[in-house]
């Protein structure tokens, strides 16, 4: 959804041309992106099973069991939806600001490094606030380590 939201905002701000031959495929791909996201969101058919994996999913199973036990009656889903929508919107606005900034700022790699540094500081603060126990930050030889290496 992020590319679609960014494109719609850029088009609304007259930063992205939508008229003419080049605009039609952009509009069509935006509509396709939104329709695909909606299909994945509102799909109510049978569960799509995947093949068995040799990776241990014990961490995920424990987390899902904990979340099921702490069911809040749908409030967490509403909060999650609001947070995802606001995150997508603010990131789209940030991409537009970054586009404008890159035209006037002399060294784009420096701005990218500063952005990454600030994001790391913010994530560290939020992470420590959300999970202050030092033991929960330990990585073992499991899927959490593989996920951390994959993201890095």
C-alpha positions in Angstrom: 0.0 0.0 0.0 2.9 2.4 0.6 3.7 2.9 -3.2 0.0 3.6 -3.8 -0.3 6.1 -1.0 2.9 7.8 -2.0 1.8 8.1 -5.6 -1.7 9.4 -4.6 -0.1 12.1 -2.4 2.5 13.0 -5.0 -0.2 13.3 -7.6 -2.4 15.4 -5.3 0.6 17.7 -4.8 1.2 17.9 -8.5 4.6 16.3 -8.1 3.7 13.3 -10.3 2.2 13.7 -13.7 -0.9 11.6 -14.2 -2.2 13.0 -17.5 -1.1 11.5 -20.8 0.4 8.2 -21.9 2.8 7.8 -18.9 0.1 8.5 -16.3 -2.3 5.7 -17.4 0.0 2.8 -16.4 0.8 4.6 -13.1 -2.8 4.9 -12.3 -3.5 1.3 -13.3 -0.7 -0.1 -11.2 -1.9 2.0 -8.2 -5.4 0.6 -8.6 -4.0 -3.0 -8.9 -1.9 -2.5 -5.8 -4.9 -1.3 -3.8 -7.1 -4.1 -5.1 -4.5 -6.7 -4.3 -4.1 -5.4 -0.8 -7.9 -5.5 -0.3 -8.1 -9.1 -1.6 -5.4 -10.2 0.9 -7.2 -8.3 3.7 -10.7 -9.4 3.1 -10.0 -13.0 1.9 -12.3 -15.3 3.9 -11.8 -18.6 2.2 -10.1 -21.7 3.5 -6.7 -21.3 5.2 -3.8 -21.6 2.7 -1.5 -24.2 4.0 2.2 -24.2 3.3 4.7 -27.0 3.4 6.2 -28.2 6.7 9.3 -26.3 7.7 12.3 -27.7 9.5 12.6 -24.4 11.3 11.3 -24.4 14.9 8.3 -22.1 15.3 8.1 -22.4 19.1 8.6 -18.7 19.7 5.7 -17.9 17.3 3.4 -20.5 18.9 4.1 -19.2 22.4 3.5 -15.6 21.3 0.2 -16.6 19.6 -0.9 -18.5 22.6 -0.2 -15.5 24.8 -2.0 -13.1 22.5 -5.0 -15.5 22.4 -5.1 -15.6 26.2 -5.0 -11.8 26.4 -7.8 -11.2 23.8 -9.0 -7.6 24.1 -12.2 -8.0 22.2 -11.0 -6.4 18.9 -9.5 -3.3 20.4 -6.0 -4.4 19.5 -7.0 -5.0 15.9 -8.4 -1.5 15.7 -5.3 0.0 17.3 -3.2 -2.0 14.9 -5.1 -0.8 11.9 -4.8 2.8 13.0 -1.1 2.4 13.6 -0.5 0.8 10.2 -2.5 3.4 8.3 -0.7 6.3 10.2 2.7 4.6 9.6 1.9 4.3 5.9 0.7 7.8 5.6 3.7 9.4 7.5 6.2 7.3 5.5 4.6 8.4 2.2 4.8 12.0 3.4 8.4 11.4 4.4 9.3 10.1 0.9 7.8 13.2 -0.6 9.8 15.4 1.7 12.9 13.4 1.0 12.4 13.8 -2.7 12.2 17.6 -2.3 15.2 17.7 0.0 17.4 15.6 -2.3 17.0 18.3 -5.0 18.5 21.0 -2.8 20.7 19.1 -0.4 24.3 18.7 -1.7 25.2 15.3 -0.3 22.4 12.7 -0.4 24.4 10.0 1.2 24.9 12.1 4.3 21.2 12.8 4.6 20.4 9.1 4.2 23.0 8.3 6.9 21.5 10.9 9.3 18.0 9.5 8.6 19.1 5.9 9.4 20.9 7.1 12.6 17.8 9.0 13.8 15.6 6.0 13.0 17.9 3.7 14.9 17.8 6.0 18.0 14.1 6.1 17.8 13.7 2.4 17.4 16.1 1.8 20.3 14.1 4.1 22.6 10.8 2.5 21.6 12.2 -1.0 22.0 13.6 -0.4 25.5 10.3 1.2 26.5 8.3 -1.7 25.1 10.5 -4.4 26.5 12.8 -3.2 29.3 13.9 -6.7 30.4 17.5 -7.4 29.2 16.9 -11.1 29.0 14.3 -10.7 26.2 16.9 -9.0 24.0 19.1 -12.1 24.0 19.3 -14.0 20.7 19.6 -17.8 20.7 20.2 -20.2 17.8 16.6 -20.0 16.6 14.3 -18.2 14.3 14.8 -14.9 16.1 18.5 -14.9 15.1 17.7 -15.9 11.5 15.2 -13.1 11.3 17.6 -10.5 12.7 20.3 -11.6 10.3 17.8 -11.5 7.4 16.7 -8.0 8.2 20.3 -6.8 8.6 
